[in-house]
Amino acid sequence: MSIFLRNIPNILTALRLAASPALVALLWRGHDFAALIVFVIAGATDALDGYLAKRFSLQTRFGRYMDPAADKLLMLTSFLALTVLGITPIWLTALVITRDACIVIGIGLAYLWALPVRATPSLLGKMSTAVQVVYVGLMLLLLTFDISARVLTNFAEITVAAFTLVSGLGYAQIWLRAATHSRRPA
């Protein structure tokens, strides 16, 4: 297998990294439809690179770290851009960012203190991310077609907040359990 073929998942991840600033720039310039297309393509590259990496055993160290980083960067920039544009409330963006920051800090502390915590996504974490992706896609869709759907938007915000909060608490529970078990005398 050629080097190019072996690196297709990494190339797709790199494209997704580039999609984040492109999405923000397009939104900032009022090119809502183009931003929606970039978001959809970024989502498709995420699904495709994961499938190819697993199906053809093309996992790499780069992909192991950069794939989740690309996902987080896309979500972070999307939420921030939507907040700056007045579409997403600041409290929701703050909640999403705080959860992710707490997870990163928790993993860092677990590493420093040699706590038995694995840095793998939980089912709740994956569900939270999926709900956030659907939310961003929905907001971009409403923005693109200039649709005002306040009830739907409120429901989406509450759903994102609930999943984000519950998954954050789930990660906190895992971390606290590891911290308390490792501190007990043998």
N, C-alpha and C positions, 0 to 999 in steps of 0.2 A: 504494500500500500504506500502510495507516495506521501511525502511530507505534507503536501497541500491537503490531501484527503484526510489525513490523520488530524489536521488542525482545523477542520471545518467547524467543529463546536467552539473552538477558541476564537475563530474569526467572527462567528455569530455573536459570541459574548462581547467581543470588542465593538461590534456594530451597535449592540445594545448600550454599551457605555457611551458611545457617540450620540445615541438617540436622546439621552437626557438633556444635554445643552441644546440640541436641535429643537426638541419639544418646547423648551422654555423660550428660545428665540422666536419660534413660530407663534407661540401664544402672545408674547410681548408685542409682536408686530401685527397682531390681529388676524393671523392666518389660521383660524380655528380648525378648518377642515383638514389642512395639511398637518396640523398638530395631532388631530385625531388619527390620521393615517399613520403617522410616525409611531404613535402609541400602539396601534394595532399591530404594526410590523414588529415593534419591539417585543410585544407579547408573543407573536408567532416565532420570533427567533429564540425566545426563552424556551418555548415548548420544543422546538426543533433541535436546539443544541443539547437539551437534556435527553431527548429521545436518541439522537445519534451517539452521544457519549456512552449511554448505557447499552444500547442495542449492539454497537460495534466495539465495545470496550475501548473507547477513545478518551477515557478520563485522564486528565493531566493535573499537575499541581496548580498551574495557572487557572484552569477551569474550576478547580475545587474552591479557590479563594475568590476569583474574579466573578464567577457566575452569581453567587449571592450578593457580592458587592455591586454588581451591575443592576440587580433587581432593587436593592435598597436605594441606590442612587436615583434610579428612575422614579421610585415612589416618593423619595424625599423631594426631588426637584418638581415633580408633578404637584404634590401637595403645597409646596411653597409657592409655585407659580399660580395655582388656583386660589390660594389665599391672597396673594398680592392683587389679583384681578377681582377680588371681592366675591368669589364664587364659593369658596370653602371657608367656613368660620375658623378664626385663628385658634380657638380652643381645640378644635378637632386636629388641626395640624400639629399643635403643641403636644397633644396626647400621643399622636402617632410617632413624633420625633422623640418624645420622652421615653416611650416604651422601647424603641430601638436603641436609644442611648443607654438605658438601664441594662438591656441585654448585653450590649458590648462591654459596659463597665463590669457587669457581673461575670462575664467570661474572662475578662482581664484579671479581676480579683481572684477568681477560681484558679487561674493559671499561676498567679503570684503566690497564692497560699496553698497550692497543690491540692485543691479540693477535687473530689471525684465527680466532676461535672463534664459531661460530653457536650460539645458545641454542635448539637444536631437539632434541626427544627422539630418541634412537637406537632402533633396533629392540630392542636388549637392554633399554633403559630402559622401553620400552612393555611388553615381556614381563615385566619385573620388577614393574611397577605392576599388571599383570593378575594375576600370581601373588599379590601382596599383597592385592588386592581379593578374590580367591577365598579366600585364607586368612582374612581378616576375616569374610567371609560364612560360611565353614565354622565358625569359632569361635562366631559368633553363633547359628548353627543348632544346634550342639552344646549351647551354653548354654541356648538357648530350650527345647529338648526334654530337657534334663538327661541328655545322652548322654555316657558316658565311653568314648572311643575313643583310648586312649593311643598305640597304634601309628600310627593315622591322624594324630593330632596331632603326634607326633614327626616323621613323614614330611613333614607340611605345614611344620613349623618349619624342617627342614633344606632343603626346597625353596625356601622364602622366603629363607633365609639365602644359599643358593647363588646364586639369581638376583640378589639385592640386591648381593652381593659382586662377582659377575662384571660386572654392569652398572656398578657404581661404578668398578671397575678400567677398564672400557671408556671411561667418561667421563674418568677420570684420564689414560688414554693419549692421548685426543684433545687434552686440555689441554696435556699435556707435549710432544706433537708440535708444537703451535702455538707453545708457549713456546720450544722449542729452535730451530725454524725461523725465528722472528722475531728471534732473538738472533744468528744467523749473519751475518757481514759479506757485503755484496753483491758 
